[in-house]
Amino acid sequence: MSAPPYLRARQIRAALVASCATLLLVASGCSLGDPEPDPAGAPPNLPSPTITADNGDQEVVATVLAQGLRVPWGIAFLPDGGALVTERDSGRIVQVGPESTADGLKITEVQTIGDVVASGEGGLLGIAVSPEFAQDRTVFVYYTAERDNRVARLRLGEEPKPILTGIPKAGIHNGGGLAFGPDGQLYASTGDAGDTDQSQDVKQLGGKILRITPDGKPAPGNPFPDSPVWSLGHRNVQGIAWSGDRMYAVEFGQNTWDEINQITKGKNYGWPEVEGRGDDERYVDPIVQWSTDEASCSGLATVERMLATACLRGQRLWLVELTETGTVLGQPQALLTERYGRLRGIAAAPDGSLWVGTSNHDGRGRPAPEDDRLLRLVFAGGGAGRS
């Protein structure tokens, strides 16, 4: 999708007022008064939120929007405020909201993509809603088929039409990120499919970030002639997002470092020659790196100048504050550590909150009876991306 919307102060203010009423927080922390009416505000009739403070300096109001999902992967919002969510292993697209039930937002099965061949880390992965959805009713999906990973377009309820095929597949490292950039072009992130030679070969689609038109052709202005390749030297990128016109990606390392990179046209990010910072002028160093046991992050979203990434092995959400020039401000902060298990998909909602999906049914987690869940997060404490 296009760049996630900036926070609207009155909407987050309204969400926190509701949280104050429910949680009976200290009056000095929630003396905001009645919010202005806003028809595009928070979803109605949500379950009671809980509030968690991590490290003593950041609070997040977390609400369970939906439960009983199976490995939710991609999250993309519709104009009515509901979201389309992919399930990796079932091949289903479900719509969550905007209608609600007594237990949360209504979950409606939209369709199952019959061509999906789910195995290992492959299956139905990323999803993007056309910027012109109100007119063309079109969405785009990234999925694993019998012989490859591919990008397809479809109108909901109809058969998908592949527009980019031949992305390498394997039991691991299938990439799967899919989003429209602020330039209106469609970006897809791919993995090396366990073949490290893919990443440095500009003629191969594996280990890359690709930029294509909505018809699947190499987008105008790409750095390599007649090629969809936008950047190379990646191991396995699943999350991509924009802050303004700056693009960022979160990447799985091997054994040492996971990364967030600022993505620049035509640049090489070093894999397999470099994992993490290499201080090698041939390659771009990450703006943030973490050890793999505290990260292994999949989804990435931006709200104003805050990056938020959802982590699987690390079982937490990392927040990274950016400066006006796109560099990192201060130290990244971990939230929700081991609170909900493995976290994967994340997206900025139209009301400025973050929606996050758990991934405890992916074969590597310990699912609770209500898993997998879709959470809504609202931050408190001041600063970018918070009220």
C-alpha positions as CSV (number, residue, x, y, z in Angstrom):
1,M,0.0,0.0,0.0
2,S,1.0,3.6,-0.1
3,A,2.9,5.2,2.9
4,P,1.0,4.6,6.1
5,P,-0.9,7.6,7.2
6,Y,0.5,10.0,9.9
7,L,-1.2,10.0,13.3
8,R,-4.1,12.3,13.8
9,A,-3.8,13.7,17.3
10,R,-7.5,13.8,18.1
11,Q,-8.0,10.1,17.1
12,I,-5.2,8.9,19.4
13,R,-6.4,11.3,22.0
14,A,-9.9,9.7,21.7
15,A,-8.4,6.2,22.0
16,L,-6.6,7.1,25.2
17,V,-9.6,8.7,26.7
18,A,-11.5,5.4,26.2
19,S,-8.6,3.6,27.7
20,C,-8.7,5.9,30.8
21,A,-12.3,5.1,31.3
22,T,-11.8,1.4,31.0
23,L,-8.5,1.1,33.0
24,L,-9.1,3.8,35.6
25,L,-5.6,5.2,35.1
26,V,-4.2,7.9,37.3
27,A,-6.0,11.1,36.6
28,S,-2.9,13.1,35.8
29,G,-2.1,10.7,33.0
30,C,-5.5,10.8,31.4
31,S,-7.0,14.2,31.9
32,L,-7.7,14.8,28.2
33,G,-11.3,15.7,28.3
34,D,-13.9,14.7,25.7
35,P,-12.5,14.2,22.2
36,E,-13.9,15.9,19.1
37,P,-16.2,13.7,17.0
38,D,-14.4,11.8,14.3
39,P,-16.2,9.4,12.0
40,A,-13.0,7.6,11.1
41,G,-11.9,6.9,14.7
42,A,-11.3,3.7,16.5
43,P,-13.3,0.6,15.7
44,P,-16.5,0.4,17.8
45,N,-17.4,-2.0,20.6
46,L,-13.9,-3.4,21.1
47,P,-13.0,-5.7,24.0
48,S,-11.6,-4.0,27.1
49,P,-7.9,-3.2,26.5
50,T,-5.0,-4.0,28.8
51,I,-2.1,-1.7,29.4
52,T,1.5,-2.7,29.6
53,A,4.5,-0.7,30.5
54,D,7.9,-1.9,29.3
55,N,11.2,-0.6,30.6
56,G,9.2,2.0,32.7
57,D,9.2,4.7,30.0
58,Q,6.7,3.6,27.3
59,E,3.1,2.5,27.7
60,V,1.0,0.7,25.1
61,V,-2.7,0.1,25.2
62,A,-3.2,-3.3,23.6
63,T,-6.6,-4.6,22.5
64,V,-7.3,-8.1,21.1
65,L,-9.3,-7.4,17.9
66,A,-9.7,-10.9,16.7
67,Q,-8.6,-14.4,17.6
68,G,-8.7,-18.0,16.3
69,L,-6.6,-17.1,13.2
70,R,-3.9,-19.4,11.8
71,V,-0.6,-17.8,11.0
72,P,-1.8,-14.4,9.9
73,W,0.9,-12.9,7.6
74,G,0.0,-9.8,5.6
75,I,-2.4,-7.0,6.8
76,A,-3.7,-4.4,4.3
77,F,-6.5,-1.9,5.0
78,L,-9.6,-1.2,3.0
79,P,-11.2,2.2,2.5
80,D,-14.0,1.3,5.0
81,G,-11.5,0.8,7.9
82,G,-11.6,-3.0,7.8
83,A,-8.5,-5.0,7.0
84,L,-7.7,-7.9,4.7
85,V,-5.5,-10.5,6.4
86,T,-3.7,-13.4,4.8
87,E,-3.2,-16.8,6.5
88,R,0.0,-18.4,5.4
89,D,-0.8,-22.1,5.6
90,S,-4.5,-22.1,4.8
91,G,-4.2,-19.8,1.8
92,R,-7.2,-17.9,3.0
93,I,-7.9,-14.1,2.8
94,V,-10.1,-13.0,5.6
95,Q,-11.6,-9.6,6.3
96,V,-11.4,-8.3,9.8
97,G,-13.9,-5.5,10.6
98,P,-15.1,-2.9,10.4
99,E,-18.2,-4.6,11.9
100,S,-17.9,-5.9,15.4
101,T,-19.3,-8.7,17.5
102,A,-19.4,-9.3,21.2
103,D,-15.9,-10.8,21.0
104,G,-14.2,-8.3,18.8
105,L,-14.2,-7.4,15.2
106,K,-16.1,-9.6,12.8
107,I,-14.0,-12.1,10.8
108,T,-15.3,-12.9,7.3
109,E,-13.6,-15.4,5.0
110,V,-13.2,-13.7,1.6
111,Q,-11.7,-16.5,-0.4
112,T,-9.0,-19.1,-0.6
113,I,-6.2,-18.9,-3.1
114,G,-6.2,-22.3,-4.6
115,D,-2.8,-22.1,-6.2
116,V,-1.0,-21.7,-2.8
117,V,1.4,-24.5,-1.9
118,A,2.2,-24.0,1.7
119,S,5.3,-25.6,3.1
120,G,7.9,-24.5,5.6
121,E,8.0,-20.7,5.4
122,G,6.1,-20.6,2.1
123,G,2.4,-20.1,1.6
124,L,0.1,-17.1,1.2
125,L,2.2,-14.2,2.3
126,G,2.0,-10.5,1.6
127,I,-1.1,-8.5,0.5
128,A,-1.5,-5.0,-0.8
129,V,-4.7,-3.0,-1.6
130,S,-4.7,-1.0,-4.8
131,P,-4.4,2.8,-4.2
132,E,-7.4,3.0,-6.5
133,F,-9.4,0.3,-4.7
134,A,-12.6,2.3,-4.6
135,Q,-12.6,2.3,-8.4
136,D,-10.9,-0.9,-9.4
137,R,-11.6,-3.2,-6.4
138,T,-8.2,-4.8,-6.9
139,V,-5.8,-6.3,-4.4
140,F,-2.4,-7.9,-4.9
141,V,-1.0,-11.0,-3.2
142,Y,2.5,-12.6,-2.9
143,Y,2.3,-16.4,-2.5
144,T,4.2,-19.7,-3.0
145,A,3.0,-21.8,-5.9
146,E,4.1,-25.3,-7.0
147,R,7.3,-24.1,-8.7
148,D,7.9,-20.6,-7.6
149,N,6.9,-17.6,-5.5
150,R,4.8,-15.1,-7.5
151,V,2.8,-11.9,-7.3
152,A,-0.8,-11.9,-8.6
153,R,-3.6,-9.4,-8.8
154,L,-7.3,-10.1,-8.3
155,R,-10.6,-8.7,-7.6
156,L,-11.9,-10.2,-4.4
157,G,-13.8,-13.4,-5.0
158,E,-12.2,-13.9,-8.5
159,E,-9.2,-16.0,-9.6
160,P,-5.8,-14.4,-9.2
161,K,-3.9,-13.4,-12.3
162,P,-0.1,-13.8,-11.9
163,I,1.8,-10.7,-12.9
164,L,5.3,-11.6,-11.8
165,T,6.5,-15.2,-11.6
166,G,9.8,-17.0,-11.2
167,I,10.7,-15.8,-7.8
168,P,12.7,-18.7,-6.2
169,K,11.0,-20.8,-3.6
170,A,12.2,-23.1,-0.9
171,G,11.2,-24.3,2.6
172,I,13.0,-21.2,3.9
173,H,13.7,-17.6,2.9
174,N,10.7,-16.9,0.6
175,G,10.5,-13.2,1.4
176,G,6.9,-12.1,0.9
177,G,6.6,-8.4,1.6
178,L,4.3,-6.5,-0.7
179,A,3.3,-2.8,-0.6
180,F,2.6,0.2,-2.7
181,G,5.2,2.9,-2.3
182,P,4.5,6.7,-2.2
183,D,5.4,6.7,-6.0
184,G,2.4,4.4,-6.8
185,Q,4.6,1.5,-7.8
186,L,4.4,-2.0,-6.2
187,Y,7.3,-3.2,-4.2
188,A,7.9,-6.9,-3.4
189,S,10.6,-8.3,-1.1
190,T,12.2,-11.7,-1.9
191,G,14.4,-14.2,-0.1
192,D,17.4,-16.1,-1.3
193,A,15.5,-19.4,-1.0
194,G,18.6,-20.9,0.7
195,D,20.8,-20.2,-2.3
196,T,23.2,-17.4,-1.3
197,D,24.4,-16.8,-4.8
198,Q,21.0,-15.4,-5.7
199,S,21.4,-12.3,-3.6
200,Q,24.4,-10.8,-5.5
201,D,23.3,-11.8,-9.0
202,V,21.3,-8.9,-10.4
203,K,19.8,-11.2,-13.1
204,Q,18.1,-13.3,-10.4
205,L,15.0,-12.4,-8.5
206,G,16.0,-13.9,-5.2
207,G,17.4,-11.9,-2.3
208,K,16.1,-8.6,-3.7
209,I,13.6,-5.8,-3.3
210,L,11.6,-5.6,-6.6
211,R,9.8,-2.6,-8.0
212,I,7.1,-3.2,-10.6
213,T,4.0,-1.5,-12.1
214,P,0.5,-2.8,-11.2
215,D,0.7,-4.8,-14.4
216,G,3.9,-6.6,-13.2
217,K,6.4,-4.8,-15.6
218,P,9.7,-3.3,-14.4
219,A,8.7,0.1,-13.1
220,P,10.0,3.2,-14.9
221,G,13.2,4.6,-13.3
222,N,14.5,1.2,-12.0
223,P,18.3,1.2,-11.7
224,F,18.9,-1.8,-14.0
225,P,17.6,-1.8,-17.6
226,D,14.5,-3.9,-18.1
227,S,14.7,-5.4,-14.6
228,P,12.3,-5.3,-11.6
229,V,15.3,-5.2,-9.2
230,W,15.4,-2.1,-7.0
231,S,18.0,-3.3,-4.4
232,L,20.1,-6.4,-4.0
233,G,22.3,-8.2,-1.4
234,H,19.4,-9.3,0.8
235,R,19.0,-12.6,2.7
236,N,15.3,-12.6,3.5
237,V,13.3,-9.4,3.7
238,Q,9.7,-9.8,4.8
239,G,8.8,-6.3,6.0
240,I,9.0,-3.0,4.0
241,A,7.6,0.4,4.8
242,W,8.0,4.1,4.2
243,S,8.5,7.2,6.4
244,G,7.8,10.0,4.0
245,D,9.7,9.2,0.9
246,R,12.3,7.1,2.7
247,M,12.0,3.3,2.4
248,Y,13.0,0.9,5.1
249,A,13.2,-2.9,5.3
250,V,13.7,-5.4,8.1
251,E,15.9,-8.4,7.3
252,F,16.6,-11.8,8.9
253,G,20.2,-12.4,9.5
254,Q,21.8,-15.9,9.7
255,N,23.3,-16.5,13.2
256,T,24.5,-13.1,14.4
257,W,22.7,-10.0,13.3
258,D,19.2,-9.1,12.2
259,E,18.8,-5.7,10.5
260,I,16.7,-2.6,9.6
261,N,18.0,-1.0,6.4
262,Q,17.2,2.3,4.7
263,I,16.6,1.2,1.1
264,T,18.1,3.2,-1.7
265,K,17.7,2.7,-5.4
266,G,20.3,0.3,-6.9
267,K,22.3,-0.2,-3.6
268,N,23.8,-3.5,-2.4
269,Y,23.1,-4.6,1.2
270,G,25.9,-7.1,1.3
271,W,24.5,-10.6,1.9
272,P,26.2,-13.1,1.9
273,E,29.5,-11.2,2.1
274,V,28.3,-9.2,5.1
275,E,25.9,-9.9,8.0
276,G,25.1,-6.8,10.0
277,R,27.5,-3.8,9.8
278,G,30.5,-4.6,7.6
279,D,32.1,-1.1,7.2
280,D,32.7,-2.0,3.6
281,E,32.1,0.8,1.1
282,R,30.8,-1.7,-1.4
283,Y,27.7,-2.4,0.8
284,V,25.2,-0.3,2.7
285,D,25.3,-0.8,6.5
286,P,22.1,-1.3,8.5
287,I,20.8,1.6,10.5
288,V,19.9,-0.8,13.3
289,Q,21.1,-4.3,14.1
290,W,20.1,-6.8,16.8
291,S,21.2,-10.3,17.8
292,T,19.0,-12.9,16.2
293,D,17.7,-14.2,19.5
294,E,16.2,-10.9,20.5
295,A,14.8,-10.0,17.0
296,S,14.2,-12.2,13.9
297,C,11.6,-9.6,12.9
298,S,9.1,-10.0,10.0
299,G,6.7,-7.1,9.7
300,L,7.5,-3.4,9.5
301,A,5.3,-0.4,9.8
302,T,5.8,3.4,10.2
303,V,3.9,6.0,12.1
304,E,5.2,9.5,11.6
305,R,8.9,9.1,12.3
306,M,8.7,5.9,14.3
307,L,9.5,2.5,12.9
308,A,7.8,-0.5,14.5
309,T,8.9,-4.1,13.7
310,A,7.2,-7.3,14.9
311,C,9.6,-10.1,15.9
312,L,9.2,-13.8,15.9
313,R,12.1,-15.4,17.8
314,G,12.5,-12.3,19.9
315,Q,8.7,-12.3,20.8
316,R,8.6,-8.5,21.0
317,L,7.9,-5.3,19.2
318,W,10.9,-3.0,18.6
319,L,10.3,0.7,18.3
320,V,12.9,2.8,16.4
321,E,12.7,6.6,16.5
322,L,13.9,8.5,13.4
323,T,15.3,12.0,13.0
324,E,14.1,14.4,10.3
325,T,16.9,13.1,8.1
326,G,16.0,9.5,8.5
327,T,18.7,8.4,10.9
328,V,18.1,6.7,14.3
329,L,17.3,8.9,17.3
330,G,18.4,7.3,20.6
331,Q,18.2,3.6,21.3
332,P,15.5,1.2,20.0
333,Q,13.0,0.2,22.6
334,A,11.4,-3.3,23.1
335,L,7.7,-3.6,24.0
336,L,5.4,-6.6,24.7
337,T,8.4,-8.9,25.3
338,E,7.1,-12.5,25.6
339,R,3.6,-11.1,26.3
340,Y,1.8,-12.5,23.2
341,G,4.5,-14.9,21.9
342,R,5.7,-14.7,18.3
343,L,4.8,-11.5,16.5
344,R,4.8,-11.3,12.7
345,G,2.5,-9.0,10.6
346,I,2.2,-5.3,11.5
347,A,0.5,-2.4,9.7
348,A,-0.4,1.2,10.5
349,A,-4.2,1.6,10.6
350,P,-6.1,4.6,9.2
351,D,-6.7,5.8,12.8
352,G,-3.0,5.9,13.6
353,S,-2.9,2.8,15.7
354,L,-0.9,-0.3,14.9
355,W,-2.4,-3.7,14.1
356,V,-0.1,-6.7,14.9
357,G,-0.6,-10.4,14.3
358,T,0.7,-13.2,16.4
359,S,2.3,-16.3,14.7
360,N,2.2,-19.0,17.4
361,H,0.7,-21.6,15.1
362,D,3.6,-21.4,12.6
363,G,5.3,-24.6,14.0
364,R,7.8,-22.7,16.1
365,G,5.6,-21.2,18.7
366,R,3.5,-22.3,21.7
367,P,-0.1,-21.4,20.8
368,A,-2.5,-20.3,23.5
369,P,-6.2,-21.4,23.0
370,E,-7.1,-18.0,21.6
371,D,-4.2,-17.9,19.1
372,D,-3.5,-16.6,16.6
373,R,-4.6,-13.2,17.5
374,L,-4.8,-9.7,15.9
375,L,-3.9,-6.9,18.3
376,R,-4.5,-3.2,18.2
377,L,-1.8,-1.0,19.8
378,V,-2.0,2.7,20.9
379,F,1.0,4.3,22.5
380,A,1.1,6.8,25.4
381,G,3.9,9.1,26.6
382,G,4.5,11.8,24.0
383,G,6.7,11.9,20.9
384,A,6.3,10.8,17.4
385,G,3.7,8.2,16.8
386,R,2.2,8.6,20.3
387,S,-0.3,10.9,21.9
